[in-house]
Amino acid sequence: MDNTEQALRERGERFRELHRGPGAFVVANAWDAGTARLLAGLGFTALATTSAGLAHSLGHRDGAGLVSREQTLGNAAAIAAATDLPVSADLENGFADSPEEVARTVREAAGTGVVGGSIEDTTADPDAPIHEFGLAVERVRAAAEAARALPFPFTLTARAENFLYGRPDLEDTVRRLRAFEEAGADVLFAPGLPDADAVRTVCASVERPVNVLAAGAAAQMSVAELGDLGARRVSLGSGLSRSALTAALAAAREVAEHGTFARMAEADSNPEIHRLL
């Protein structure tokens, strides 16, 4: 697909416009070019990459630092090139601690054809998994400055990861998101929020759009319900890739344990998949 500056500007504007509502839209997470095309064929209006989906496809655990920046950006480039939809890249923690290297990651991501990206406040250190507040804010500020300097709109999402790392501190999460907003982030994201009240609190605490992950308590709500709570974007994270692996495992277990093929027989046909591709 066309990755010229004009095409990137158009996709970047289209992605920005989706965040203006009304209600919430879904950004569907693809893990390769084929799933990007399938999701586009189903009518989704924007895509994102997924660090877990990529890690699993490479035979790695997610969040263990086993997938490099180069692998992540190569995957982002393949997904961005597969369709004309705007794509946001899961850039994990920017693959660095320093603000300067986080900014470099954003600049290099922009060169892959994506028009957005997310930066987490994680450290990759299991003993101290969340960056100290001041450094976390400086990292987002550096990423935002790098995004603003690009020749096309690049939507930067800043993530506060407390709830995914055993720190269920809503007050600190809101404090971080507010600081990330002031530092220049376009979208705020706190994955793993425990309930509707927490989603509502986060959305009401910031002025810029909030992304909610469709997992845990949020997965029990509809897109419309999350929109009513104040969310402007709903991401699927690793949900689709895990669903695909779950289905493949169930079919493979049936063959291995029973020698039968009923689950495989229920799969969509090649012509149907080809139609979506």
Secondary structure as GFF3:
##gff-version 3
##sequence-region A 1 277
A	DSSP	alpha_helix	5	18	.	.	.	ID=ss1
A	DSSP	beta_strand	25	29	.	.	.	ID=ss2
A	DSSP	alpha_helix	33	41	.	.	.	ID=ss3
A	DSSP	beta_strand	47	48	.	.	.	ID=ss4
A	DSSP	alpha_helix	51	57	.	.	.	ID=ss5
A	DSSP	alpha_helix	69	82	.	.	.	ID=ss6
A	DSSP	beta_strand	87	90	.	.	.	ID=ss7
A	DSSP	alpha_helix	99	110	.	.	.	ID=ss8
A	DSSP	beta_strand	116	120	.	.	.	ID=ss9
A	DSSP	alpha_helix	133	148	.	.	.	ID=ss10
A	DSSP	beta_strand	155	159	.	.	.	ID=ss11
A	DSSP	three_ten_helix	162	165	.	.	.	ID=ss12
A	DSSP	alpha_helix	170	183	.	.	.	ID=ss13
A	DSSP	beta_strand	187	189	.	.	.	ID=ss14
A	DSSP	alpha_helix	196	205	.	.	.	ID=ss15
A	DSSP	beta_strand	210	213	.	.	.	ID=ss16
A	DSSP	three_ten_helix	216	220	.	.	.	ID=ss17
A	DSSP	alpha_helix	223	228	.	.	.	ID=ss18
A	DSSP	beta_strand	233	235	.	.	.	ID=ss19
A	DSSP	alpha_helix	239	258	.	.	.	ID=ss20
A	DSSP	alpha_helix	262	265	.	.	.	ID=ss21
A	DSSP	alpha_helix	270	276	.	.	.	ID=ss22
###
